[in-house]
Amino acid sequence: MGELYRDAVRLIASGVILVHNHPSGDPTPSPDDLHLTAEALAAGRLLDIELLDHLVIGHDALVSLRERGVAFGRTPGPL
């Protein structure tokens, strides 16, 4: 989990967005994606860095886990 937040800590970021692709082209989140999101949320809370979203990208589409209803805790403010 440390690798996910290393640059955010260095840059004193207040939030991050995780993004990865599914080589199959199907952006449907896998159970592993949901598990990674839960672990990233917990790590971010310890570091006081908000996980704003986790995006999964496929060939012609993307899925936002926040939009899918995954509980991210705090609501991000305006950008």
Contacts in CASP RR format, 6 or more apart in sequence:
PFRMAT RR
TARGET T0000
AUTHOR 0000-0000-0000
METHOD contacts of the structure
MODEL  1
MGELYRDAVRLIASGVILVHNHPSGDPTPSPDDLHLTAEALAAGRLLDIE
LLDHLVIGHDALVSLRERGVAFGRTPGPL
1 39 0 8 1.000
1 40 0 8 1.000
1 43 0 8 1.000
2 43 0 8 1.000
4 16 0 8 1.000
4 18 0 8 1.000
4 40 0 8 1.000
4 43 0 8 1.000
5 16 0 8 1.000
5 43 0 8 1.000
5 44 0 8 1.000
5 47 0 8 1.000
5 49 0 8 1.000
7 13 0 8 1.000
8 15 0 8 1.000
8 16 0 8 1.000
8 47 0 8 1.000
8 49 0 8 1.000
9 47 0 8 1.000
9 49 0 8 1.000
13 49 0 8 1.000
14 49 0 8 1.000
14 50 0 8 1.000
15 49 0 8 1.000
15 50 0 8 1.000
15 51 0 8 1.000
15 52 0 8 1.000
16 49 0 8 1.000
16 50 0 8 1.000
16 51 0 8 1.000
16 52 0 8 1.000
17 51 0 8 1.000
17 52 0 8 1.000
17 53 0 8 1.000
17 54 0 8 1.000
17 55 0 8 1.000
18 36 0 8 1.000
18 37 0 8 1.000
18 40 0 8 1.000
18 51 0 8 1.000
18 53 0 8 1.000
18 54 0 8 1.000
18 55 0 8 1.000
19 54 0 8 1.000
19 55 0 8 1.000
19 57 0 8 1.000
20 33 0 8 1.000
20 55 0 8 1.000
20 56 0 8 1.000
20 57 0 8 1.000
21 56 0 8 1.000
21 57 0 8 1.000
21 58 0 8 1.000
22 28 0 8 1.000
22 30 0 8 1.000
22 56 0 8 1.000
22 57 0 8 1.000
22 58 0 8 1.000
24 58 0 8 1.000
25 58 0 8 1.000
25 59 0 8 1.000
26 58 0 8 1.000
27 56 0 8 1.000
27 57 0 8 1.000
27 58 0 8 1.000
27 61 0 8 1.000
27 62 0 8 1.000
27 63 0 8 1.000
28 56 0 8 1.000
28 63 0 8 1.000
29 54 0 8 1.000
29 56 0 8 1.000
29 63 0 8 1.000
29 65 0 8 1.000
29 68 0 8 1.000
33 54 0 8 1.000
33 56 0 8 1.000
33 65 0 8 1.000
34 65 0 8 1.000
34 70 0 8 1.000
36 54 0 8 1.000
37 51 0 8 1.000
37 54 0 8 1.000
37 65 0 8 1.000
37 70 0 8 1.000
40 51 0 8 1.000
40 54 0 8 1.000
41 51 0 8 1.000
41 72 0 8 1.000
41 73 0 8 1.000
44 50 0 8 1.000
44 51 0 8 1.000
50 72 0 8 1.000
50 74 0 8 1.000
50 76 0 8 1.000
51 72 0 8 1.000
52 66 0 8 1.000
52 72 0 8 1.000
52 76 0 8 1.000
53 64 0 8 1.000
53 65 0 8 1.000
53 66 0 8 1.000
53 72 0 8 1.000
54 64 0 8 1.000
54 65 0 8 1.000
54 66 0 8 1.000
54 70 0 8 1.000
55 62 0 8 1.000
55 63 0 8 1.000
55 64 0 8 1.000
55 65 0 8 1.000
56 62 0 8 1.000
56 63 0 8 1.000
56 65 0 8 1.000
65 72 0 8 1.000
66 72 0 8 1.000
END
